[in-house]
Amino acid sequence: VQLQASGGGLVQAGDSLRLSCAASGRTISTYAMAWFRQAPGKEREFVAKINWGGSRTDYSDSVKGRFTISRDNAKNAVYLQMNSLNSEDTAVYYCNARLITLNYWGQGTLVTVSS
């Protein structure tokens, strides 16, 4: 599975962004999908995840209530709607696909939030 994240950019605090992750190579309909992020000088951290069917989601406490993960298996894509962004959300965001022992990462997309 190849994952291509996009949608990052420079925004102001309080703005919204929608990240997309397009998968290719095989269908991701059976994969659990997730978003992680890595801020400068910090380790990569979990942001959000969604099960294969989209019926279950989970979020880190830092983004709960502000971010929404969704997926469109027909389009082989996953999304992250980010609202009320703040400077602490500045990071490179990575898309992840996981199925049992299979684990794939895409290249990241940079989100910069200016205060």
VEXLUMKE-111208 format. One record per residue: residue number from 0; chain; z, x, y of N, C-alpha, C in turn. Coordinates in steps of 0.05 Angstrom, whole numbers. Last residue first. Layout:
BEGIN
<rec num="NUM" chaine="A" n_pz="Z" n_px="X" n_py="Y" ca_pz="Z" ca_px="X" ca_py="Y" c_pz="Z" c_px="X" c_py="Y"/>
...
This chain:
BEGIN
<rec num="114" chaine="A" n_pz="308" n_px="6" n_py="637" ca_pz="329" ca_px="-11" ca_py="649" c_pz="327" c_px="-13" c_py="679"/>
<rec num="113" chaine="A" n_pz="255" n_px="2" n_py="591" ca_pz="266" ca_px="13" ca_py="615" c_pz="286" c_px="-6" c_py="627"/>
<rec num="112" chaine="A" n_pz="242" n_px="14" n_py="526" ca_pz="253" ca_px="-6" ca_py="544" c_pz="265" c_px="7" c_py="568"/>
<rec num="111" chaine="A" n_pz="191" n_px="27" n_py="482" ca_pz="208" ca_px="39" ca_py="503" c_pz="216" c_px="17" c_py="522"/>
<rec num="110" chaine="A" n_pz="171" n_px="35" n_py="418" ca_pz="179" ca_px="15" ca_py="437" c_pz="198" c_px="29" c_py="457"/>
<rec num="109" chaine="A" n_pz="119" n_px="59" n_py="378" ca_pz="140" ca_px="66" ca_py="397" c_pz="145" c_px="42" c_py="416"/>
<rec num="108" chaine="A" n_pz="112" n_px="52" n_py="309" ca_pz="101" ca_px="45" ca_py="335" c_pz="124" c_px="47" c_py="355"/>
<rec num="107" chaine="A" n_pz="100" n_px="95" n_py="252" ca_pz="116" ca_px="79" ca_py="270" c_pz="100" c_px="71" c_py="295"/>
<rec num="106" chaine="A" n_pz="66" n_px="85" n_py="190" ca_pz="72" ca_px="102" ca_py="213" c_pz="86" c_px="84" c_py="234"/>
<rec num="105" chaine="A" n_pz="101" n_px="54" n_py="135" ca_pz="79" ca_px="58" ca_py="153" c_pz="86" c_px="78" c_py="175"/>
<rec num="104" chaine="A" n_pz="123" n_px="64" n_py="68" ca_pz="128" ca_px="65" ca_py="97" c_pz="102" c_px="67" c_py="113"/>
<rec num="103" chaine="A" n_pz="144" n_px="35" n_py="7" ca_pz="123" ca_px="45" ca_py="24" c_pz="131" c_px="44" c_py="54"/>
<rec num="102" chaine="A" n_pz="165" n_px="37" n_py="-58" ca_pz="175" ca_px="37" ca_py="-30" c_pz="155" c_px="50" c_py="-12"/>
<rec num="101" chaine="A" n_pz="182" n_px="13" n_py="-121" ca_pz="161" ca_px="20" ca_py="-102" c_pz="171" c_px="17" c_py="-74"/>
<rec num="100" chaine="A" n_pz="221" n_px="-7" n_py="-153" ca_pz="222" ca_px="22" ca_py="-147" c_pz="200" c_px="31" c_py="-128"/>
<rec num="99" chaine="A" n_pz="219" n_px="-68" n_py="-126" ca_pz="233" ca_px="-54" ca_py="-147" c_pz="235" c_px="-24" c_py="-139"/>
<rec num="98" chaine="A" n_pz="185" n_px="-61" n_py="-71" ca_pz="183" ca_px="-77" ca_py="-95" c_pz="195" c_px="-61" c_py="-117"/>
<rec num="97" chaine="A" n_pz="177" n_px="-60" n_py="-1" ca_pz="192" ca_px="-52" ca_py="-24" c_pz="189" c_px="-72" c_py="-47"/>
<rec num="96" chaine="A" n_pz="154" n_px="-33" n_py="60" ca_pz="149" ca_px="-52" ca_py="38" c_pz="163" c_px="-42" c_py="13"/>
<rec num="95" chaine="A" n_pz="166" n_px="-28" n_py="129" ca_pz="172" ca_px="-19" ca_py="102" c_pz="166" c_px="-41" c_py="82"/>
<rec num="94" chaine="A" n_pz="151" n_px="-1" n_py="193" ca_pz="148" ca_px="-23" ca_py="174" c_pz="153" c_px="-12" c_py="146"/>
<rec num="93" chaine="A" n_pz="188" n_px="24" n_py="248" ca_pz="174" ca_px="28" ca_py="223" c_pz="174" c_px="3" c_py="206"/>
<rec num="92" chaine="A" n_pz="191" n_px="42" n_py="315" ca_pz="196" ca_px="21" ca_py="296" c_pz="177" c_px="25" c_py="272"/>
<rec num="91" chaine="A" n_pz="226" n_px="86" n_py="355" ca_pz="201" ca_px="83" ca_py="340" c_pz="208" c_px="63" c_py="317"/>
<rec num="90" chaine="A" n_pz="261" n_px="58" n_py="412" ca_pz="259" ca_px="72" ca_py="386" c_pz="231" c_px="71" c_py="376"/>
<rec num="89" chaine="A" n_pz="304" n_px="19" n_py="449" ca_pz="283" ca_px="40" ca_py="451" c_pz="284" c_px="57" c_py="425"/>
<rec num="88" chaine="A" n_pz="346" n_px="-14" n_py="449" ca_pz="325" ca_px="-20" ca_py="430" c_pz="302" c_px="0" c_py="431"/>
<rec num="87" chaine="A" n_pz="377" n_px="0" n_py="491" ca_pz="386" ca_px="9" ca_py="464" c_pz="366" c_px="2" c_py="442"/>
<rec num="86" chaine="A" n_pz="356" n_px="-27" n_py="533" ca_pz="350" ca_px="2" ca_py="531" c_pz="358" c_px="13" c_py="503"/>
<rec num="85" chaine="A" n_pz="334" n_px="-90" n_py="508" ca_pz="350" ca_px="-73" ca_py="525" c_pz="345" c_px="-44" c_py="518"/>
<rec num="84" chaine="A" n_pz="300" n_px="-153" n_py="504" ca_pz="302" ca_px="-125" ca_py="498" c_pz="320" c_px="-110" c_py="518"/>
<rec num="83" chaine="A" n_pz="294" n_px="-209" n_py="493" ca_pz="317" ca_px="-198" ca_py="508" c_pz="322" c_px="-168" c_py="502"/>
<rec num="82" chaine="A" n_pz="261" n_px="-206" n_py="429" ca_pz="267" ca_px="-218" ca_py="455" c_pz="291" c_px="-205" c_py="467"/>
<rec num="81" chaine="A" n_pz="212" n_px="-193" n_py="384" ca_pz="235" ca_px="-181" ca_py="397" c_pz="239" c_px="-192" c_py="425"/>
<rec num="80" chaine="A" n_pz="186" n_px="-207" n_py="323" ca_pz="188" ca_px="-217" ca_py="350" c_pz="214" c_px="-207" c_py="362"/>
<rec num="79" chaine="A" n_pz="150" n_px="-176" n_py="278" ca_pz="177" ca_px="-174" ca_py="289" c_pz="176" c_px="-183" c_py="318"/>
<rec num="78" chaine="A" n_pz="113" n_px="-190" n_py="218" ca_pz="116" ca_px="-189" ca_py="247" c_pz="146" c_px="-186" c_py="254"/>
<rec num="77" chaine="A" n_pz="64" n_px="-173" n_py="169" ca_pz="92" ca_px="-179" ca_py="176" c_pz="95" c_px="-175" c_py="206"/>
<rec num="76" chaine="A" n_pz="8" n_px="-192" n_py="127" ca_pz="20" ca_px="-180" ca_py="151" c_pz="49" c_px="-190" c_py="155"/>
<rec num="75" chaine="A" n_pz="-33" n_px="-217" n_py="99" ca_pz="-22" ca_px="-192" ca_py="90" c_pz="-8" c_px="-177" c_py="113"/>
<rec num="74" chaine="A" n_pz="-49" n_px="-267" n_py="111" ca_pz="-61" ca_px="-246" ca_py="128" c_pz="-51" c_px="-218" c_py="120"/>
<rec num="73" chaine="A" n_pz="-20" n_px="-294" n_py="74" ca_pz="-49" ca_px="-298" ca_py="74" c_pz="-63" c_px="-277" c_py="90"/>
<rec num="72" chaine="A" n_pz="32" n_px="-281" n_py="88" ca_pz="20" ca_px="-269" ca_py="64" c_pz="-10" c_px="-272" c_py="62"/>
<rec num="71" chaine="A" n_pz="62" n_px="-268" n_py="142" ca_pz="39" ca_px="-285" ca_py="135" c_pz="25" c_px="-272" c_py="112"/>
<rec num="70" chaine="A" n_pz="130" n_px="-268" n_py="165" ca_pz="108" ca_px="-257" ca_py="150" c_pz="86" c_px="-278" c_py="145"/>
<rec num="69" chaine="A" n_pz="181" n_px="-246" n_py="210" ca_pz="165" ca_px="-266" ca_py="197" c_pz="143" c_px="-253" c_py="182"/>
<rec num="68" chaine="A" n_pz="241" n_px="-237" n_py="246" ca_pz="221" ca_px="-226" ca_py="228" c_pz="207" c_px="-249" c_py="214"/>
<rec num="67" chaine="A" n_pz="266" n_px="-235" n_py="310" ca_pz="258" ca_px="-253" ca_py="288" c_pz="236" c_px="-239" c_py="272"/>
<rec num="66" chaine="A" n_pz="320" n_px="-218" n_py="353" ca_pz="296" ca_px="-211" ca_py="339" c_pz="291" c_px="-231" c_py="316"/>
<rec num="65" chaine="A" n_pz="367" n_px="-242" n_py="372" ca_pz="346" ca_px="-233" ca_py="391" c_pz="320" c_px="-228" c_py="378"/>
<rec num="64" chaine="A" n_pz="400" n_px="-254" n_py="330" ca_pz="398" ca_px="-273" ca_py="352" c_pz="377" c_px="-266" c_py="373"/>
<rec num="63" chaine="A" n_pz="413" n_px="-187" n_py="316" ca_pz="416" ca_px="-215" ca_py="308" c_pz="416" c_px="-233" c_py="332"/>
<rec num="62" chaine="A" n_pz="414" n_px="-135" n_py="330" ca_pz="390" ca_px="-150" ca_py="338" c_pz="392" c_px="-179" c_py="331"/>
<rec num="61" chaine="A" n_pz="462" n_px="-113" n_py="312" ca_pz="453" ca_px="-106" ca_py="339" c_pz="429" c_px="-122" c_py="348"/>
<rec num="60" chaine="A" n_pz="468" n_px="-128" n_py="259" ca_pz="484" ca_px="-141" ca_py="279" c_pz="473" c_px="-136" c_py="307"/>
<rec num="59" chaine="A" n_pz="405" n_px="-135" n_py="227" ca_pz="427" ca_px="-119" ca_py="235" c_pz="443" c_px="-134" c_py="257"/>
<rec num="58" chaine="A" n_pz="387" n_px="-191" n_py="185" ca_pz="385" ca_px="-175" ca_py="210" c_pz="409" c_px="-157" c_py="213"/>
<rec num="57" chaine="A" n_pz="346" n_px="-226" n_py="139" ca_pz="371" ca_px="-213" ca_py="145" c_pz="367" c_px="-194" c_py="169"/>
<rec num="56" chaine="A" n_pz="318" n_px="-283" n_py="106" ca_pz="317" ca_px="-261" ca_py="125" c_pz="345" c_px="-250" c_py="130"/>
<rec num="55" chaine="A" n_pz="282" n_px="-321" n_py="61" ca_pz="307" ca_px="-308" ca_py="67" c_pz="302" c_px="-285" c_py="86"/>
<rec num="54" chaine="A" n_pz="231" n_px="-340" n_py="54" ca_pz="253" ca_px="-360" ca_py="56" c_pz="280" c_px="-348" c_py="63"/>
<rec num="53" chaine="A" n_pz="188" n_px="-308" n_py="46" ca_pz="195" ca_px="-314" ca_py="73" c_pz="218" c_px="-333" c_py="76"/>
<rec num="52" chaine="A" n_pz="176" n_px="-289" n_py="-4" ca_pz="165" ca_px="-316" ca_py="3" c_pz="171" c_px="-324" c_py="32"/>
<rec num="51" chaine="A" n_pz="200" n_px="-239" n_py="-6" ca_pz="172" ca_px="-241" ca_py="-11" c_pz="160" c_px="-268" c_py="-1"/>
<rec num="50" chaine="A" n_pz="246" n_px="-234" n_py="51" ca_pz="239" ca_px="-234" ca_py="23" c_pz="210" c_px="-240" c_py="19"/>
<rec num="49" chaine="A" n_pz="257" n_px="-189" n_py="103" ca_pz="248" ca_px="-215" ca_py="95" c_pz="239" c_px="-214" c_py="66"/>
<rec num="48" chaine="A" n_pz="298" n_px="-155" n_py="152" ca_pz="283" ca_px="-156" ca_py="127" c_pz="277" c_px="-185" c_py="120"/>
<rec num="47" chaine="A" n_pz="312" n_px="-108" n_py="205" ca_pz="309" ca_px="-135" ca_py="195" c_pz="294" c_px="-134" c_py="169"/>
<rec num="46" chaine="A" n_pz="334" n_px="-55" n_py="214" ca_pz="332" ca_px="-75" ca_py="235" c_pz="331" c_px="-103" c_py="223"/>
<rec num="45" chaine="A" n_pz="365" n_px="6" n_py="195" ca_pz="355" ca_px="-20" ca_py="187" c_pz="355" c_px="-39" c_py="211"/>
<rec num="44" chaine="A" n_pz="349" n_px="69" n_py="224" ca_pz="367" ca_px="48" ca_py="217" c_pz="352" c_px="22" c_py="211"/>
<rec num="43" chaine="A" n_pz="345" n_px="140" n_py="223" ca_pz="331" ca_px="114" ca_py="220" c_pz="351" c_px="93" c_py="212"/>
<rec num="42" chaine="A" n_pz="390" n_px="175" n_py="268" ca_pz="378" ca_px="169" ca_py="242" c_pz="364" c_px="142" c_py="242"/>
<rec num="41" chaine="A" n_pz="373" n_px="203" n_py="333" ca_pz="389" ca_px="187" ca_py="315" c_pz="375" c_px="183" c_py="288"/>
<rec num="40" chaine="A" n_pz="340" n_px="226" n_py="370" ca_pz="365" ca_px="240" ca_py="363" c_pz="383" c_px="225" c_py="343"/>
<rec num="39" chaine="A" n_pz="313" n_px="166" n_py="391" ca_pz="313" ca_px="195" ca_py="394" c_pz="340" c_px="207" c_py="388"/>
<rec num="38" chaine="A" n_pz="316" n_px="117" n_py="337" ca_pz="319" ca_px="124" ca_py="365" c_pz="320" c_px="155" c_py="368"/>
<rec num="37" chaine="A" n_pz="281" n_px="83" n_py="292" ca_pz="294" ca_px="109" ca_py="296" c_pz="293" c_px="116" c_py="325"/>
<rec num="36" chaine="A" n_pz="282" n_px="25" n_py="250" ca_pz="276" ca_px="39" ca_py="275" c_pz="291" c_px="65" c_py="276"/>
<rec num="35" chaine="A" n_pz="250" n_px="-21" n_py="205" ca_pz="271" ca_px="-1" ca_py="212" c_pz="263" c_px="11" c_py="239"/>
<rec num="34" chaine="A" n_pz="236" n_px="-81" n_py="174" ca_pz="231" ca_px="-64" ca_py="197" c_pz="256" c_px="-46" c_py="200"/>
<rec num="33" chaine="A" n_pz="208" n_px="-102" n_py="110" ca_pz="230" ca_px="-97" ca_py="129" c_pz="220" c_px="-80" c_py="153"/>
<rec num="32" chaine="A" n_pz="195" n_px="-143" n_py="53" ca_pz="186" ca_px="-128" ca_py="77" c_pz="209" c_px="-124" c_py="96"/>
<rec num="31" chaine="A" n_pz="184" n_px="-147" n_py="-15" ca_pz="203" ca_px="-151" ca_py="7" c_pz="195" c_px="-133" c_py="29"/>
<rec num="30" chaine="A" n_pz="123" n_px="-167" n_py="-44" ca_pz="140" ca_px="-146" ca_py="-34" c_pz="160" c_px="-157" c_py="-14"/>
<rec num="29" chaine="A" n_pz="84" n_px="-201" n_py="-58" ca_pz="107" ca_px="-199" ca_py="-77" c_pz="128" c_px="-179" c_py="-67"/>
<rec num="28" chaine="A" n_pz="46" n_px="-196" n_py="-19" ca_pz="59" ca_px="-223" ca_py="-23" c_pz="83" c_px="-222" c_py="-42"/>
<rec num="27" chaine="A" n_pz="15" n_px="-155" n_py="-5" ca_pz="44" ca_px="-151" ca_py="-2" c_pz="60" c_px="-177" c_py="-8"/>
<rec num="26" chaine="A" n_pz="-42" n_px="-132" n_py="-40" ca_pz="-27" ca_px="-153" ca_py="-28" c_pz="3" c_px="-147" c_py="-27"/>
<rec num="25" chaine="A" n_pz="-68" n_px="-67" n_py="-23" ca_pz="-60" ca_px="-87" ca_py="-42" c_pz="-45" c_px="-109" c_py="-28"/>
<rec num="24" chaine="A" n_pz="-95" n_px="-44" n_py="20" ca_pz="-94" ca_px="-31" ca_py="-6" c_pz="-87" c_px="-50" c_py="-29"/>
<rec num="23" chaine="A" n_pz="-54" n_px="-59" n_py="76" ca_pz="-80" ca_px="-57" ca_py="63" c_pz="-76" c_px="-43" c_py="36"/>
<rec num="22" chaine="A" n_pz="-19" n_px="-95" n_py="127" ca_pz="-19" ca_px="-81" ca_py="101" c_pz="-47" c_px="-81" c_py="90"/>
<rec num="21" chaine="A" n_pz="5" n_px="-91" n_py="192" ca_pz="-17" ca_px="-99" ca_py="175" c_pz="-18" c_px="-82" c_py="150"/>
<rec num="20" chaine="A" n_pz="54" n_px="-112" n_py="231" ca_pz="50" ca_px="-93" ca_py="210" c_pz="28" c_px="-104" c_py="191"/>
<rec num="19" chaine="A" n_pz="71" n_px="-119" n_py="300" ca_pz="56" ca_px="-128" ca_py="276" c_pz="54" c_px="-105" c_py="256"/>
<rec num="18" chaine="A" n_pz="118" n_px="-141" n_py="348" ca_pz="106" ca_px="-120" ca_py="332" c_pz="92" c_px="-133" c_py="308"/>
<rec num="17" chaine="A" n_pz="122" n_px="-166" n_py="411" ca_pz="118" ca_px="-174" ca_py="383" c_pz="104" c_px="-152" c_py="368"/>
<rec num="16" chaine="A" n_pz="172" n_px="-168" n_py="462" ca_pz="149" ca_px="-155" ca_py="449" c_pz="146" c_px="-166" c_py="421"/>
<rec num="15" chaine="A" n_pz="201" n_px="-185" n_py="526" ca_pz="196" ca_px="-190" ca_py="497" c_pz="172" c_px="-174" c_py="488"/>
<rec num="14" chaine="A" n_pz="251" n_px="-163" n_py="573" ca_pz="224" ca_px="-172" ca_py="565" c_pz="223" c_px="-176" c_py="534"/>
<rec num="13" chaine="A" n_pz="300" n_px="-142" n_py="584" ca_pz="297" ca_px="-171" ca_py="585" c_pz="271" c_px="-181" c_py="576"/>
<rec num="12" chaine="A" n_pz="275" n_px="-83" n_py="613" ca_pz="298" ca_px="-97" ca_py="601" c_pz="295" c_px="-127" c_py="605"/>
<rec num="11" chaine="A" n_pz="204" n_px="-75" n_py="606" ca_pz="229" ca_px="-74" ca_py="622" c_pz="251" c_px="-89" c_py="606"/>
<rec num="10" chaine="A" n_pz="165" n_px="-32" n_py="563" ca_pz="172" ca_px="-58" ca_py="575" c_pz="198" c_px="-54" c_py="591"/>
<rec num="9" chaine="A" n_pz="114" n_px="0" n_py="531" ca_pz="135" ca_px="4" ca_py="551" c_pz="140" c_px="-23" c_py="565"/>
<rec num="8" chaine="A" n_pz="103" n_px="-11" n_py="460" ca_pz="95" ca_px="-5" ca_py="487" c_pz="119" c_px="-2" c_py="505"/>
<rec num="7" chaine="A" n_pz="76" n_px="-37" n_py="398" ca_pz="96" ca_px="-24" ca_py="414" c_pz="85" c_px="-19" c_py="442"/>
<rec num="6" chaine="A" n_pz="36" n_px="-56" n_py="366" ca_pz="48" ca_px="-74" ca_py="385" c_pz="69" c_px="-62" c_py="403"/>
<rec num="5" chaine="A" n_pz="37" n_px="-38" n_py="296" ca_pz="25" ca_px="-38" ca_py="323" c_pz="41" c_px="-57" c_py="340"/>
<rec num="4" chaine="A" n_pz="32" n_px="-5" n_py="233" ca_pz="48" ca_px="-19" ca_py="253" c_pz="34" c_px="-17" c_py="280"/>
<rec num="3" chaine="A" n_pz="5" n_px="-8" n_py="172" ca_pz="-3" ca_px="-1" ca_py="200" c_pz="13" c_px="-17" c_py="219"/>
<rec num="2" chaine="A" n_pz="9" n_px="15" n_py="107" ca_pz="21" ca_px="-2" ca_py="127" c_pz="14" c_px="9" c_py="155"/>
<rec num="1" chaine="A" n_pz="-18" n_px="12" n_py="43" ca_pz="-19" ca_px="26" ca_py="69" c_pz="-9" c_px="6" c_py="90"/>
<rec num="0" chaine="A" n_pz="0" n_px="17" n_py="-24" ca_pz="0" ca_px="0" ca_py="0" c_pz="0" c_px="18" c_py="25"/>
